[in-house]
């Protein structure tokens, strides 16, 4: 599993994911839980630096490695 996310992409994913998690906690019921769980996806992909959707689409924001 090679990384396919650049640093800016990873930071943006983690920040957006954390925002979704916090927003989900502010909403009561199943919708809030769903939003929080959905927020985990960008946090995890940003933390590990690999996005399965990017792999399927052939996208790589890492830049050129020497």
PDB file of N, H, CA, C and O in Angstrom:
ATOM      1  N   UNK A   1       0.849  -1.179   0.000  1.00  0.00           N
ATOM      2  CA  UNK A   1       0.000   0.000   0.000  1.00  0.00           C
ATOM      3  C   UNK A   1       0.892   1.239   0.000  1.00  0.00           C
ATOM      4  O   UNK A   1       1.517   1.554   1.013  1.00  0.00           O
ATOM      5  N   UNK A   2       0.954   1.933  -1.116  1.00  0.00           N
ATOM      6  H   UNK A   2       0.447   1.677  -1.939  1.00  0.00           H
ATOM      7  CA  UNK A   2       1.732   3.156  -1.234  1.00  0.00           C
ATOM      8  C   UNK A   2       0.862   4.355  -0.899  1.00  0.00           C
ATOM      9  O   UNK A   2      -0.353   4.325  -1.098  1.00  0.00           O
ATOM     10  N   UNK A   3       1.483   5.403  -0.394  1.00  0.00           N
ATOM     11  H   UNK A   3       2.469   5.427  -0.233  1.00  0.00           H
ATOM     12  CA  UNK A   3       0.714   6.613  -0.119  1.00  0.00           C
ATOM     13  C   UNK A   3       0.324   7.265  -1.436  1.00  0.00           C
ATOM     14  O   UNK A   3       1.091   7.248  -2.399  1.00  0.00           O
ATOM     15  N   UNK A   4      -0.862   7.834  -1.471  1.00  0.00           N
ATOM     16  H   UNK A   4      -1.485   7.848  -0.689  1.00  0.00           H
ATOM     17  CA  UNK A   4      -1.311   8.541  -2.662  1.00  0.00           C
ATOM     18  C   UNK A   4      -1.916   9.901  -2.313  1.00  0.00           C
ATOM     19  O   UNK A   4      -2.648  10.486  -3.112  1.00  0.00           O
ATOM     20  N   UNK A   5      -1.606  10.396  -1.121  1.00  0.00           N
ATOM     21  H   UNK A   5      -1.011   9.921  -0.472  1.00  0.00           H
ATOM     22  CA  UNK A   5      -2.076  11.710  -0.689  1.00  0.00           C
ATOM     23  C   UNK A   5      -0.885  12.569  -0.293  1.00  0.00           C
ATOM     24  O   UNK A   5       0.010  12.123   0.425  1.00  0.00           O
ATOM     25  N   UNK A   6      -0.889  13.800  -0.769  1.00  0.00           N
ATOM     26  H   UNK A   6      -1.616  14.162  -1.351  1.00  0.00           H
ATOM     27  CA  UNK A   6       0.144  14.745  -0.382  1.00  0.00           C
ATOM     28  C   UNK A   6      -0.138  15.326   0.994  1.00  0.00           C
ATOM     29  O   UNK A   6      -1.196  15.084   1.575  1.00  0.00           O
ATOM     30  N   UNK A   7       0.816  16.096   1.514  1.00  0.00           N
ATOM     31  H   UNK A   7       1.676  16.293   1.042  1.00  0.00           H
ATOM     32  CA  UNK A   7       0.684  16.652   2.862  1.00  0.00           C
ATOM     33  C   UNK A   7      -0.518  17.572   3.006  1.00  0.00           C
ATOM     34  O   UNK A   7      -1.258  17.473   3.985  1.00  0.00           O
ATOM     35  N   UNK A   8      -0.723  18.476   2.036  1.00  0.00           N
ATOM     36  H   UNK A   8      -0.122  18.557   1.242  1.00  0.00           H
ATOM     37  CA  UNK A   8      -1.857  19.394   2.120  1.00  0.00           C
ATOM     38  C   UNK A   8      -3.176  18.629   2.071  1.00  0.00           C
ATOM     39  O   UNK A   8      -4.109  18.944   2.811  1.00  0.00           O
ATOM     40  N   UNK A   9      -3.251  17.644   1.217  1.00  0.00           N
ATOM     41  H   UNK A   9      -2.494  17.388   0.616  1.00  0.00           H
ATOM     42  CA  UNK A   9      -4.441  16.799   1.104  1.00  0.00           C
ATOM     43  C   UNK A   9      -4.716  16.085   2.427  1.00  0.00           C
ATOM     44  O   UNK A   9      -5.861  16.020   2.876  1.00  0.00           O
ATOM     45  N   UNK A  10      -3.675  15.556   3.043  1.00  0.00           N
ATOM     46  H   UNK A  10      -2.745  15.608   2.678  1.00  0.00           H
ATOM     47  CA  UNK A  10      -3.832  14.834   4.311  1.00  0.00           C
ATOM     48  C   UNK A  10      -4.311  15.762   5.418  1.00  0.00           C
ATOM     49  O   UNK A  10      -5.201  15.406   6.190  1.00  0.00           O
ATOM     50  N   UNK A  11      -3.725  16.947   5.497  1.00  0.00           N
ATOM     51  H   UNK A  11      -3.001  17.236   4.870  1.00  0.00           H
ATOM     52  CA  UNK A  11      -4.126  17.910   6.530  1.00  0.00           C
ATOM     53  C   UNK A  11      -5.575  18.321   6.329  1.00  0.00           C
ATOM     54  O   UNK A  11      -6.347  18.379   7.286  1.00  0.00           O
ATOM     55  N   UNK A  12      -5.946  18.606   5.084  1.00  0.00           N
ATOM     56  H   UNK A  12      -5.319  18.559   4.306  1.00  0.00           H
ATOM     57  CA  UNK A  12      -7.326  19.012   4.791  1.00  0.00           C
ATOM     58  C   UNK A  12      -8.314  17.908   5.153  1.00  0.00           C
ATOM     59  O   UNK A  12      -9.391  18.194   5.677  1.00  0.00           O
ATOM     60  N   UNK A  13      -7.969  16.665   4.884  1.00  0.00           N
ATOM     61  H   UNK A  13      -7.094  16.433   4.459  1.00  0.00           H
ATOM     62  CA  UNK A  13      -8.848  15.545   5.218  1.00  0.00           C
ATOM     63  C   UNK A  13      -9.046  15.410   6.724  1.00  0.00           C
ATOM     64  O   UNK A  13     -10.167  15.223   7.197  1.00  0.00           O
ATOM     65  N   UNK A  14      -7.949  15.507   7.471  1.00  0.00           N
ATOM     66  H   UNK A  14      -7.039  15.659   7.087  1.00  0.00           H
ATOM     67  CA  UNK A  14      -8.052  15.360   8.924  1.00  0.00           C
ATOM     68  C   UNK A  14      -8.877  16.500   9.515  1.00  0.00           C
ATOM     69  O   UNK A  14      -9.733  16.265  10.368  1.00  0.00           O
ATOM     70  N   UNK A  15      -8.630  17.727   9.072  1.00  0.00           N
ATOM     71  H   UNK A  15      -7.935  17.918   8.380  1.00  0.00           H
ATOM     72  CA  UNK A  15      -9.385  18.877   9.587  1.00  0.00           C
ATOM     73  C   UNK A  15     -10.865  18.752   9.232  1.00  0.00           C
ATOM     74  O   UNK A  15     -11.726  18.964  10.086  1.00  0.00           O
ATOM     75  N   UNK A  16     -11.166  18.411   7.983  1.00  0.00           N
ATOM     76  H   UNK A  16     -10.466  18.239   7.289  1.00  0.00           H
ATOM     77  CA  UNK A  16     -12.563  18.259   7.565  1.00  0.00           C
ATOM     78  C   UNK A  16     -13.240  17.113   8.313  1.00  0.00           C
ATOM     79  O   UNK A  16     -14.395  17.230   8.721  1.00  0.00           O
ATOM     80  N   UNK A  17     -12.530  16.021   8.490  1.00  0.00           N
ATOM     81  H   UNK A  17     -11.592  15.926   8.159  1.00  0.00           H
ATOM     82  CA  UNK A  17     -13.090  14.881   9.214  1.00  0.00           C
ATOM     83  C   UNK A  17     -13.383  15.211  10.664  1.00  0.00           C
ATOM     84  O   UNK A  17     -14.435  14.845  11.189  1.00  0.00           O
ATOM     85  N   UNK A  18     -12.453  15.906  11.318  1.00  0.00           N
ATOM     86  H   UNK A  18     -11.598  16.204  10.891  1.00  0.00           H
ATOM     87  CA  UNK A  18     -12.683  16.305  12.710  1.00  0.00           C
ATOM     88  C   UNK A  18     -13.854  17.273  12.821  1.00  0.00           C
ATOM     89  O   UNK A  18     -14.626  17.210  13.777  1.00  0.00           O
ATOM     90  N   UNK A  19     -13.988  18.169  11.843  1.00  0.00           N
ATOM     91  H   UNK A  19     -13.361  18.221  11.066  1.00  0.00           H
ATOM     92  CA  UNK A  19     -15.126  19.091  11.841  1.00  0.00           C
ATOM     93  C   UNK A  19     -16.442  18.322  11.713  1.00  0.00           C
ATOM     94  O   UNK A  19     -17.418  18.654  12.386  1.00  0.00           O
ATOM     95  N   UNK A  20     -16.476  17.308  10.863  1.00  0.00           N
ATOM     96  H   UNK A  20     -15.683  17.039  10.316  1.00  0.00           H
ATOM     97  CA  UNK A  20     -17.684  16.488  10.724  1.00  0.00           C
ATOM     98  C   UNK A  20     -17.996  15.733  12.010  1.00  0.00           C
ATOM     99  O   UNK A  20     -19.159  15.610  12.393  1.00  0.00           O
ATOM    100  N   UNK A  21     -16.971  15.231  12.672  1.00  0.00           N
ATOM    101  H   UNK A  21     -16.026  15.330  12.361  1.00  0.00           H
ATOM    102  CA  UNK A  21     -17.188  14.508  13.923  1.00  0.00           C
ATOM    103  C   UNK A  21     -17.767  15.436  14.980  1.00  0.00           C
ATOM    104  O   UNK A  21     -18.724  15.078  15.666  1.00  0.00           O
ATOM    105  N   UNK A  22     -17.193  16.624  15.114  1.00  0.00           N
ATOM    106  H   UNK A  22     -16.416  16.915  14.556  1.00  0.00           H
ATOM    107  CA  UNK A  22     -17.700  17.596  16.093  1.00  0.00           C
ATOM    108  C   UNK A  22     -19.125  17.998  15.737  1.00  0.00           C
ATOM    109  O   UNK A  22     -19.986  18.066  16.614  1.00  0.00           O
ATOM    110  N   UNK A  23     -19.382  18.265  14.464  1.00  0.00           N
ATOM    111  H   UNK A  23     -18.683  18.210  13.751  1.00  0.00           H
ATOM    112  CA  UNK A  23     -20.726  18.633  14.024  1.00  0.00           C
ATOM    113  C   UNK A  23     -21.718  17.508  14.310  1.00  0.00           C
ATOM    114  O   UNK A  23     -22.854  17.766  14.707  1.00  0.00           O
ATOM    115  N   UNK A  24     -21.296  16.279  14.111  1.00  0.00           N
ATOM    116  H   UNK A  24     -20.373  16.070  13.789  1.00  0.00           H
ATOM    117  CA  UNK A  24     -22.160  15.132  14.390  1.00  0.00           C
ATOM    118  C   UNK A  24     -22.525  15.022  15.853  1.00  0.00           C
ATOM    119  O   UNK A  24     -23.644  14.631  16.187  1.00  0.00           O
ATOM    120  N   UNK A  25     -21.587  15.365  16.738  1.00  0.00           N
ATOM    121  H   UNK A  25     -20.679  15.683  16.466  1.00  0.00           H
ATOM    122  CA  UNK A  25     -21.884  15.327  18.168  1.00  0.00           C
ATOM    123  C   UNK A  25     -22.870  16.419  18.578  1.00  0.00           C
ATOM    124  O   UNK A  25     -23.552  16.289  19.595  1.00  0.00           O
ATOM    125  N   UNK A  26     -22.946  17.485  17.796  1.00  0.00           N
ATOM    126  H   UNK A  26     -22.392  17.590  16.970  1.00  0.00           H
ATOM    127  CA  UNK A  26     -23.869  18.576  18.124  1.00  0.00           C
ATOM    128  C   UNK A  26     -25.296  18.262  17.689  1.00  0.00           C
ATOM    129  O   UNK A  26     -26.239  18.902  18.156  1.00  0.00           O
ATOM    130  N   UNK A  27     -25.465  17.288  16.804  1.00  0.00           N
ATOM    131  H   UNK A  27     -24.700  16.768  16.424  1.00  0.00           H
ATOM    132  CA  UNK A  27     -26.789  16.894  16.329  1.00  0.00           C
ATOM    133  C   UNK A  27     -27.193  15.621  17.055  1.00  0.00           C
ATOM    134  O   UNK A  27     -26.405  14.681  17.159  1.00  0.00           O
ATOM    135  N   UNK A  28     -28.402  15.593  17.548  1.00  0.00           N
ATOM    136  H   UNK A  28     -29.042  16.357  17.464  1.00  0.00           H
ATOM    137  CA  UNK A  28     -28.866  14.424  18.293  1.00  0.00           C
ATOM    138  C   UNK A  28     -29.492  13.403  17.351  1.00  0.00           C
ATOM    139  O   UNK A  28     -29.983  13.743  16.275  1.00  0.00           O
ATOM    140  N   UNK A  29     -29.464  12.162  17.775  1.00  0.00           N
ATOM    141  H   UNK A  29     -29.065  11.885  18.649  1.00  0.00           H
ATOM    142  CA  UNK A  29     -30.127  11.094  17.039  1.00  0.00           C
ATOM    143  C   UNK A  29     -29.212  10.404  16.047  1.00  0.00           C
ATOM    144  O   UNK A  29     -27.992  10.568  16.058  1.00  0.00           O
ATOM    145  N   UNK A  30     -29.849   9.634  15.197  1.00  0.00           N
ATOM    146  H   UNK A  30     -30.840   9.501  15.188  1.00  0.00           H
ATOM    147  CA  UNK A  30     -29.127   8.820  14.229  1.00  0.00           C
ATOM    148  C   UNK A  30     -28.364   9.637  13.196  1.00  0.00           C
ATOM    149  O   UNK A  30     -27.299   9.221  12.740  1.00  0.00           O
ATOM    150  N   UNK A  31     -28.897  10.792  12.825  1.00  0.00           N
ATOM    151  H   UNK A  31     -29.762  11.130  13.196  1.00  0.00           H
ATOM    152  CA  UNK A  31     -28.212  11.631  11.845  1.00  0.00           C
ATOM    153  C   UNK A  31     -26.867  12.103  12.385  1.00  0.00           C
ATOM    154  O   UNK A  31     -25.868  12.094  11.664  1.00  0.00           O
ATOM    155  N   UNK A  32     -26.838  12.510  13.638  1.00  0.00           N
ATOM    156  H   UNK A  32     -27.649  12.517  14.223  1.00  0.00           H
ATOM    157  CA  UNK A  32     -25.588  12.951  14.252  1.00  0.00           C
ATOM    158  C   UNK A  32     -24.565  11.836  14.326  1.00  0.00           C
ATOM    159  O   UNK A  32     -23.378  12.050  14.078  1.00  0.00           O
ATOM    160  N   UNK A  33     -25.031  10.642  14.668  1.00  0.00           N
ATOM    161  H   UNK A  33     -25.995  10.469  14.869  1.00  0.00           H
ATOM    162  CA  UNK A  33     -24.129   9.488  14.722  1.00  0.00           C
ATOM    163  C   UNK A  33     -23.591   9.188  13.323  1.00  0.00           C
ATOM    164  O   UNK A  33     -22.402   8.919  13.150  1.00  0.00           O
ATOM    165  N   UNK A  34     -24.465   9.236  12.344  1.00  0.00           N
ATOM    166  H   UNK A  34     -25.430   9.454  12.484  1.00  0.00           H
ATOM    167  CA  UNK A  34     -24.043   8.974  10.965  1.00  0.00           C
ATOM    168  C   UNK A  34     -23.012   9.977  10.470  1.00  0.00           C
ATOM    169  O   UNK A  34     -22.041   9.603   9.813  1.00  0.00           O
ATOM    170  N   UNK A  35     -23.222  11.248  10.785  1.00  0.00           N
ATOM    171  H   UNK A  35     -24.011  11.552  11.319  1.00  0.00           H
ATOM    172  CA  UNK A  35     -22.264  12.280  10.373  1.00  0.00           C
ATOM    173  C   UNK A  35     -20.923  12.062  11.057  1.00  0.00           C
ATOM    174  O   UNK A  35     -19.875  12.207  10.429  1.00  0.00           O
ATOM    175  N   UNK A  36     -20.948  11.716  12.337  1.00  0.00           N
ATOM    176  H   UNK A  36     -21.799  11.598  12.848  1.00  0.00           H
ATOM    177  CA  UNK A  36     -19.703  11.470  13.071  1.00  0.00           C
ATOM    178  C   UNK A  36     -18.954  10.268  12.507  1.00  0.00           C
ATOM    179  O   UNK A  36     -17.735  10.314  12.343  1.00  0.00           O
ATOM    180  N   UNK A  37     -19.674   9.205  12.214  1.00  0.00           N
ATOM    181  H   UNK A  37     -20.664   9.167  12.347  1.00  0.00           H
ATOM    182  CA  UNK A  37     -19.036   8.012  11.643  1.00  0.00           C
ATOM    183  C   UNK A  37     -18.476   8.331  10.258  1.00  0.00           C
ATOM    184  O   UNK A  37     -17.378   7.894   9.914  1.00  0.00           O
ATOM    185  N   UNK A  38     -19.226   9.086   9.469  1.00  0.00           N
ATOM    186  H   UNK A  38     -20.118   9.441   9.748  1.00  0.00           H
ATOM    187  CA  UNK A  38     -18.758   9.494   8.143  1.00  0.00           C
ATOM    188  C   UNK A  38     -17.496  10.351   8.258  1.00  0.00           C
ATOM    189  O   UNK A  38     -16.627  10.289   7.388  1.00  0.00           O
ATOM    190  N   UNK A  39     -17.389  11.148   9.322  1.00  0.00           N
ATOM    191  H   UNK A  39     -18.095  11.198  10.029  1.00  0.00           H
ATOM    192  CA  UNK A  39     -16.209  11.972   9.547  1.00  0.00           C
ATOM    193  C   UNK A  39     -14.959  11.171   9.846  1.00  0.00           C
ATOM    194  O   UNK A  39     -13.845  11.665   9.677  1.00  0.00           O
ATOM    195  N   UNK A  40     -15.137   9.935  10.289  1.00  0.00           N
ATOM    196  H   UNK A  40     -16.042   9.533  10.427  1.00  0.00           H
ATOM    197  CA  UNK A  40     -13.975   9.086  10.565  1.00  0.00           C
ATOM    198  C   UNK A  40     -13.226   8.697   9.290  1.00  0.00           C
ATOM    199  O   UNK A  40     -12.015   8.479   9.319  1.00  0.00           O
ATOM    200  N   UNK A  41     -13.940   8.613   8.186  1.00  0.00           N
ATOM    201  H   UNK A  41     -14.923   8.791   8.162  1.00  0.00           H
ATOM    202  CA  UNK A  41     -13.320   8.179   6.930  1.00  0.00           C
ATOM    203  C   UNK A  41     -12.189   9.120   6.505  1.00  0.00           C
ATOM    204  O   UNK A  41     -11.075   8.650   6.274  1.00  0.00           O
ATOM    205  N   UNK A  42     -12.434  10.442   6.391  1.00  0.00           N
ATOM    206  H   UNK A  42     -13.338  10.825   6.579  1.00  0.00           H
ATOM    207  CA  UNK A  42     -11.313  11.305   6.002  1.00  0.00           C
ATOM    208  C   UNK A  42     -10.216  11.391   7.057  1.00  0.00           C
ATOM    209  O   UNK A  42      -9.051  11.597   6.717  1.00  0.00           O
ATOM    210  N   UNK A  43     -10.570  11.238   8.333  1.00  0.00           N
ATOM    211  H   UNK A  43     -11.516  11.071   8.610  1.00  0.00           H
ATOM    212  CA  UNK A  43      -9.541  11.258   9.378  1.00  0.00           C
ATOM    213  C   UNK A  43      -8.603  10.063   9.210  1.00  0.00           C
ATOM    214  O   UNK A  43      -7.383  10.211   9.269  1.00  0.00           O
ATOM    215  N   UNK A  44      -9.175   8.895   9.002  1.00  0.00           N
ATOM    216  H   UNK A  44     -10.166   8.775   8.954  1.00  0.00           H
ATOM    217  CA  UNK A  44      -8.356   7.684   8.857  1.00  0.00           C
ATOM    218  C   UNK A  44      -7.530   7.736   7.573  1.00  0.00           C
ATOM    219  O   UNK A  44      -6.335   7.442   7.596  1.00  0.00           O
ATOM    220  N   UNK A  45      -8.154   8.105   6.456  1.00  0.00           N
ATOM    221  H   UNK A  45      -9.124   8.344   6.437  1.00  0.00           H
ATOM    222  CA  UNK A  45      -7.397   8.146   5.202  1.00  0.00           C
ATOM    223  C   UNK A  45      -6.315   9.219   5.251  1.00  0.00           C
ATOM    224  O   UNK A  45      -5.233   9.030   4.695  1.00  0.00           O
ATOM    225  N   UNK A  46      -6.593  10.339   5.906  1.00  0.00           N
ATOM    226  H   UNK A  46      -7.472  10.492   6.358  1.00  0.00           H
ATOM    227  CA  UNK A  46      -5.567  11.370   6.054  1.00  0.00           C
ATOM    228  C   UNK A  46      -4.436  10.929   6.958  1.00  0.00           C
ATOM    229  O   UNK A  46      -3.277  11.268   6.717  1.00  0.00           O
ATOM    230  N   UNK A  47      -4.759  10.178   7.993  1.00  0.00           N
ATOM    231  H   UNK A  47      -5.700   9.902   8.188  1.00  0.00           H
ATOM    232  CA  UNK A  47      -3.733   9.718   8.933  1.00  0.00           C
ATOM    233  C   UNK A  47      -2.804   8.685   8.296  1.00  0.00           C
ATOM    234  O   UNK A  47      -1.598   8.697   8.544  1.00  0.00           O
ATOM    235  N   UNK A  48      -3.362   7.792   7.476  1.00  0.00           N
ATOM    236  H   UNK A  48      -4.342   7.782   7.275  1.00  0.00           H
ATOM    237  CA  UNK A  48      -2.514   6.757   6.871  1.00  0.00           C
ATOM    238  C   UNK A  48      -1.939   7.187   5.523  1.00  0.00           C
ATOM    239  O   UNK A  48      -1.005   6.562   5.021  1.00  0.00           O
ATOM    240  N   UNK A  49      -2.492   8.255   4.931  1.00  0.00           N
ATOM    241  H   UNK A  49      -3.251   8.763   5.339  1.00  0.00           H
ATOM    242  CA  UNK A  49      -1.951   8.768   3.672  1.00  0.00           C
ATOM    243  C   UNK A  49      -2.346   7.987   2.443  1.00  0.00           C
ATOM    244  O   UNK A  49      -1.725   8.136   1.391  1.00  0.00           O
ATOM    245  N   UNK A  50      -3.359   7.163   2.551  1.00  0.00           N
ATOM    246  H   UNK A  50      -3.864   7.042   3.406  1.00  0.00           H
ATOM    247  CA  UNK A  50      -3.796   6.348   1.422  1.00  0.00           C
ATOM    248  C   UNK A  50      -5.310   6.393   1.313  1.00  0.00           C
ATOM    249  O   UNK A  50      -6.019   6.174   2.296  1.00  0.00           O
ATOM    250  N   UNK A  51      -5.800   6.677   0.119  1.00  0.00           N
ATOM    251  H   UNK A  51      -5.224   6.855  -0.679  1.00  0.00           H
ATOM    252  CA  UNK A  51      -7.240   6.738  -0.131  1.00  0.00           C
ATOM    253  C   UNK A  51      -7.599   5.675  -1.165  1.00  0.00           C
ATOM    254  O   UNK A  51      -7.077   5.699  -2.280  1.00  0.00           O
ATOM    255  N   UNK A  52      -8.487   4.741  -0.808  1.00  0.00           N
ATOM    256  H   UNK A  52      -8.911   4.722   0.097  1.00  0.00           H
ATOM    257  CA  UNK A  52      -8.864   3.701  -1.768  1.00  0.00           C
ATOM    258  C   UNK A  52      -9.561   4.266  -3.008  1.00  0.00           C
ATOM    259  O   UNK A  52      -9.399   3.728  -4.104  1.00  0.00           O
ATOM    260  N   UNK A  53     -10.329   5.335  -2.848  1.00  0.00           N
ATOM    261  H   UNK A  53     -10.461   5.772  -1.959  1.00  0.00           H
ATOM    262  CA  UNK A  53     -10.995   5.942  -4.001  1.00  0.00           C
ATOM    263  C   UNK A  53      -9.970   6.548  -4.958  1.00  0.00           C
ATOM    264  O   UNK A  53     -10.110   6.432  -6.176  1.00  0.00           O
ATOM    265  N   UNK A  54      -8.943   7.193  -4.410  1.00  0.00           N
ATOM    266  H   UNK A  54      -8.830   7.288  -3.421  1.00  0.00           H
ATOM    267  CA  UNK A  54      -7.867   7.718  -5.252  1.00  0.00           C
ATOM    268  C   UNK A  54      -7.205   6.586  -6.037  1.00  0.00           C
ATOM    269  O   UNK A  54      -6.867   6.756  -7.208  1.00  0.00           O
ATOM    270  N   UNK A  55      -7.022   5.445  -5.400  1.00  0.00           N
ATOM    271  H   UNK A  55      -7.297   5.307  -4.448  1.00  0.00           H
ATOM    272  CA  UNK A  55      -6.408   4.305  -6.074  1.00  0.00           C
ATOM    273  C   UNK A  55      -7.274   3.842  -7.243  1.00  0.00           C
ATOM    274  O   UNK A  55      -6.759   3.574  -8.328  1.00  0.00           O
ATOM    275  N   UNK A  56      -8.580   3.746  -7.027  1.00  0.00           N
ATOM    276  H   UNK A  56      -8.998   3.963  -6.145  1.00  0.00           H
ATOM    277  CA  UNK A  56      -9.490   3.318  -8.093  1.00  0.00           C
ATOM    278  C   UNK A  56      -9.509   4.297  -9.256  1.00  0.00           C
ATOM    279  O   UNK A  56      -9.616   3.897 -10.415  1.00  0.00           O
ATOM    280  N   UNK A  57      -9.405   5.603  -8.934  1.00  0.00           N
ATOM    281  H   UNK A  57      -9.318   5.928  -7.993  1.00  0.00           H
ATOM    282  CA  UNK A  57      -9.469   6.633  -9.968  1.00  0.00           C
ATOM    283  C   UNK A  57      -8.100   6.984 -10.545  1.00  0.00           C
ATOM    284  O   UNK A  57      -8.014   7.763 -11.495  1.00  0.00           O
ATOM    285  N   UNK A  58      -7.039   6.424  -9.989  1.00  0.00           N
ATOM    286  H   UNK A  58      -7.109   5.791  -9.218  1.00  0.00           H
ATOM    287  CA  UNK A  58      -5.694   6.700 -10.483  1.00  0.00           C
ATOM    288  C   UNK A  58      -5.173   8.077 -10.106  1.00  0.00           C
ATOM    289  O   UNK A  58      -4.327   8.631 -10.807  1.00  0.00           O
ATOM    290  N   UNK A  59      -5.664   8.632  -9.013  1.00  0.00           N
ATOM    291  H   UNK A  59      -6.352   8.181  -8.443  1.00  0.00           H
ATOM    292  CA  UNK A  59      -5.252   9.963  -8.560  1.00  0.00           C
ATOM    293  C   UNK A  59      -4.120   9.818  -7.555  1.00  0.00           C
ATOM    294  O   UNK A  59      -4.129   8.918  -6.715  1.00  0.00           O
ATOM    295  N   UNK A  60      -3.145  10.717  -7.652  1.00  0.00           N
ATOM    296  H   UNK A  60      -3.137  11.448  -8.335  1.00  0.00           H
ATOM    297  CA  UNK A  60      -2.036  10.735  -6.705  1.00  0.00           C
ATOM    298  C   UNK A  60      -1.646  12.187  -6.461  1.00  0.00           C
ATOM    299  O   UNK A  60      -1.181  12.865  -7.376  1.00  0.00           O
ATOM    300  N   UNK A  61      -1.832  12.671  -5.232  1.00  0.00           N
ATOM    301  H   UNK A  61      -2.210  12.120  -4.488  1.00  0.00           H
ATOM    302  CA  UNK A  61      -1.487  14.047  -4.894  1.00  0.00           C
ATOM    303  C   UNK A  61      -0.165  14.134  -4.148  1.00  0.00           C
ATOM    304  O   UNK A  61       0.185  15.191  -3.624  1.00  0.00           O
ATOM    305  N   UNK A  62       0.570  13.030  -4.098  1.00  0.00           N
ATOM    306  H   UNK A  62       0.286  12.171  -4.524  1.00  0.00           H
ATOM    307  CA  UNK A  62       1.864  13.004  -3.398  1.00  0.00           C
ATOM    308  C   UNK A  62       2.927  13.826  -4.100  1.00  0.00           C
ATOM    309  O   UNK A  62       3.817  14.374  -3.448  1.00  0.00           O
ATOM    310  N   UNK A  63       2.851  13.916  -5.377  1.00  0.00           N
ATOM    311  H   UNK A  63       2.128  13.471  -5.906  1.00  0.00           H
ATOM    312  CA  UNK A  63       3.931  14.535  -6.127  1.00  0.00           C
ATOM    313  C   UNK A  63       4.910  13.467  -6.573  1.00  0.00           C
ATOM    314  O   UNK A  63       4.701  12.278  -6.329  1.00  0.00           O
ATOM    315  N   UNK A  64       5.945  13.883  -7.209  1.00  0.00           N
ATOM    316  H   UNK A  64       6.114  14.848  -7.407  1.00  0.00           H
ATOM    317  CA  UNK A  64       6.931  12.948  -7.750  1.00  0.00           C
ATOM    318  C   UNK A  64       7.933  12.589  -6.666  1.00  0.00           C
ATOM    319  O   UNK A  64       8.510  13.469  -6.028  1.00  0.00           O
ATOM    320  N   UNK A  65       8.137  11.288  -6.459  1.00  0.00           N
ATOM    321  H   UNK A  65       7.667  10.574  -6.977  1.00  0.00           H
ATOM    322  CA  UNK A  65       9.136  10.818  -5.506  1.00  0.00           C
ATOM    323  C   UNK A  65      10.403  10.470  -6.263  1.00  0.00           C
ATOM    324  O   UNK A  65      10.359   9.844  -7.322  1.00  0.00           O
ATOM    325  N   UNK A  66      11.533  10.883  -5.709  1.00  0.00           N
ATOM    326  H   UNK A  66      11.570  11.391  -4.848  1.00  0.00           H
ATOM    327  CA  UNK A  66      12.822  10.610  -6.355  1.00  0.00           C
ATOM    328  C   UNK A  66      13.462   9.392  -5.758  1.00  0.00           C
ATOM    329  O   UNK A  66      14.554   9.003  -6.172  1.00  0.00           O
TER     330      UNK A  66
END
